[in-house]
Amino acid sequence: MVDEEEQAFNKIINNINAAETNDIKYGNALKKAAVSYYEAVKQLEIFDRNEISIQQLTHNKAIKEQLRDSATTKLGQLLNSRLEIRKQINKKEKKLAEIQKQFNSVNHLD
């Protein structure tokens, strides 16, 4: 499922990159901000792949306790990293909204 999500995000990103902006005011800025935002969201979705594999280790009774403890520690680190990724997504989303507003204004779309 994570692979399918990654492919879907890649398709969105590729479509945005392929869009022609020609001489549209703020077109390139909007395109760049949109790609940046979707790449960050994609990273969060892909992040699930790492989290799932670590969670499997923490619940695997067949491996040594030390390895399970290490996996539990790593899982905590991943959760902290997830929070940082979410903060980055929020920043990129705000920037995208600001540029979208400017784009709409200068191109008389509001």
C-alpha positions as a Markdown table, in Angstrom:
| # | Residue | x | y | z |
|---|---|---|---|---|
| 1 | Met | 0.0 | 0.0 | 0.0 |
| 2 | Val | 2.9 | 2.4 | 0.8 |
| 3 | Asp | 4.4 | 1.7 | -2.6 |
| 4 | Glu | 1.1 | 2.6 | -4.3 |
| 5 | Glu | 0.9 | 5.8 | -2.3 |
| 6 | Glu | 4.5 | 6.6 | -3.3 |
| 7 | Gln | 3.6 | 6.1 | -7.0 |
| 8 | Ala | 0.5 | 8.3 | -6.7 |
| 9 | Phe | 2.6 | 11.1 | -5.2 |
| 10 | Asn | 5.2 | 10.6 | -7.9 |
| 11 | Lys | 2.5 | 11.0 | -10.5 |
| 12 | Ile | 1.1 | 14.2 | -8.9 |
| 13 | Ile | 4.6 | 15.7 | -8.7 |
| 14 | Asn | 5.5 | 14.7 | -12.3 |
| 15 | Asn | 2.2 | 16.3 | -13.5 |
| 16 | Ile | 3.0 | 19.5 | -11.6 |
| 17 | Asn | 6.5 | 19.6 | -13.0 |
| 18 | Ala | 5.3 | 19.0 | -16.5 |
| 19 | Ala | 2.8 | 21.9 | -16.3 |
| 20 | Glu | 3.8 | 24.8 | -18.6 |
| 21 | Thr | 3.8 | 28.2 | -16.8 |
| 22 | Asn | 4.9 | 30.2 | -19.8 |
| 23 | Asp | 4.7 | 33.9 | -18.8 |
| 24 | Ile | 2.0 | 33.5 | -16.1 |
| 25 | Lys | 2.9 | 35.7 | -13.2 |
| 26 | Tyr | 3.9 | 33.7 | -10.1 |
| 27 | Gly | 3.4 | 30.5 | -12.2 |
| 28 | Asn | 6.9 | 29.1 | -11.5 |
| 29 | Ala | 6.8 | 30.1 | -7.9 |
| 30 | Leu | 3.4 | 28.3 | -7.4 |
| 31 | Lys | 4.7 | 25.3 | -9.3 |
| 32 | Lys | 7.8 | 25.1 | -7.1 |
| 33 | Ala | 5.9 | 25.5 | -3.9 |
| 34 | Ala | 3.4 | 22.8 | -4.9 |
| 35 | Val | 6.1 | 20.4 | -5.8 |
| 36 | Ser | 7.9 | 21.1 | -2.5 |
| 37 | Tyr | 4.7 | 20.5 | -0.5 |
| 38 | Tyr | 3.8 | 17.3 | -2.2 |
| 39 | Glu | 7.4 | 15.9 | -1.9 |
| 40 | Ala | 7.2 | 16.6 | 1.9 |
| 41 | Val | 3.8 | 14.9 | 2.2 |
| 42 | Lys | 5.2 | 12.0 | 0.1 |
| 43 | Gln | 8.1 | 11.6 | 2.6 |
| 44 | Leu | 5.7 | 11.4 | 5.5 |
| 45 | Glu | 3.7 | 8.6 | 3.7 |
| 46 | Ile | 6.9 | 6.7 | 2.8 |
| 47 | Phe | 8.0 | 7.2 | 6.4 |
| 48 | Asp | 5.3 | 4.6 | 7.3 |
| 49 | Arg | 7.4 | 1.9 | 5.6 |
| 50 | Asn | 10.2 | 2.4 | 8.2 |
| 51 | Glu | 7.8 | 2.6 | 11.0 |
| 52 | Ile | 6.0 | -0.6 | 10.0 |
| 53 | Ser | 9.3 | -2.6 | 9.8 |
| 54 | Ile | 10.4 | -1.3 | 13.2 |
| 55 | Gln | 7.1 | -2.1 | 14.8 |
| 56 | Gln | 7.3 | -5.6 | 13.5 |
| 57 | Leu | 10.6 | -6.0 | 15.3 |
| 58 | Thr | 9.3 | -4.7 | 18.5 |
| 59 | His | 6.5 | -7.4 | 18.5 |
| 60 | Asn | 8.7 | -10.3 | 17.3 |
| 61 | Lys | 9.2 | -12.7 | 20.2 |
| 62 | Ala | 11.6 | -14.8 | 18.2 |
| 63 | Ile | 14.4 | -12.1 | 18.3 |
| 64 | Lys | 16.6 | -11.3 | 21.2 |
| 65 | Glu | 15.3 | -8.9 | 23.8 |
| 66 | Gln | 18.2 | -6.6 | 23.2 |
| 67 | Leu | 17.2 | -6.3 | 19.6 |
| 68 | Arg | 13.6 | -5.6 | 20.5 |
| 69 | Asp | 14.7 | -3.0 | 22.9 |
| 70 | Ser | 16.8 | -1.3 | 20.3 |
| 71 | Ala | 13.9 | -1.4 | 17.9 |
| 72 | Thr | 11.6 | 0.2 | 20.5 |
| 73 | Thr | 14.2 | 3.0 | 20.9 |
| 74 | Lys | 14.4 | 3.4 | 17.2 |
| 75 | Leu | 10.6 | 3.6 | 17.0 |
| 76 | Gly | 10.7 | 6.5 | 19.5 |
| 77 | Gln | 13.2 | 8.3 | 17.4 |
| 78 | Leu | 11.1 | 7.7 | 14.3 |
| 79 | Leu | 8.1 | 9.2 | 16.0 |
| 80 | Asn | 10.1 | 12.3 | 16.9 |
| 81 | Ser | 11.2 | 12.5 | 13.2 |
| 82 | Arg | 7.6 | 12.2 | 12.1 |
| 83 | Leu | 6.8 | 15.3 | 14.2 |
| 84 | Glu | 9.6 | 17.2 | 12.5 |
| 85 | Ile | 8.3 | 16.1 | 9.1 |
| 86 | Arg | 4.8 | 17.3 | 10.0 |
| 87 | Lys | 6.3 | 20.7 | 11.0 |
| 88 | Gln | 8.0 | 21.0 | 7.7 |
| 89 | Ile | 4.8 | 20.0 | 5.9 |
| 90 | Asn | 2.9 | 22.8 | 7.8 |
| 91 | Lys | 5.5 | 25.4 | 6.8 |
| 92 | Lys | 5.4 | 24.3 | 3.1 |
| 93 | Glu | 1.6 | 24.3 | 3.2 |
| 94 | Lys | 1.6 | 27.9 | 4.5 |
| 95 | Lys | 4.1 | 28.9 | 1.9 |
| 96 | Leu | 2.0 | 27.3 | -0.8 |
| 97 | Ala | -1.1 | 29.1 | 0.4 |
| 98 | Glu | 0.7 | 32.4 | 0.4 |
| 99 | Ile | 2.0 | 31.9 | -3.1 |
| 100 | Gln | -1.4 | 30.7 | -4.3 |
| 101 | Lys | -3.0 | 33.9 | -2.9 |
| 102 | Gln | -0.4 | 36.0 | -4.7 |
| 103 | Phe | -0.9 | 34.0 | -7.9 |
| 104 | Asn | -4.6 | 34.5 | -7.7 |
| 105 | Ser | -4.3 | 38.2 | -7.0 |
| 106 | Val | -1.9 | 39.1 | -9.7 |
| 107 | Asn | -3.7 | 37.0 | -12.3 |
| 108 | His | -7.1 | 38.3 | -11.2 |
| 109 | Leu | -8.4 | 35.0 | -10.1 |
| 110 | Asp | -9.8 | 36.0 | -6.7 |
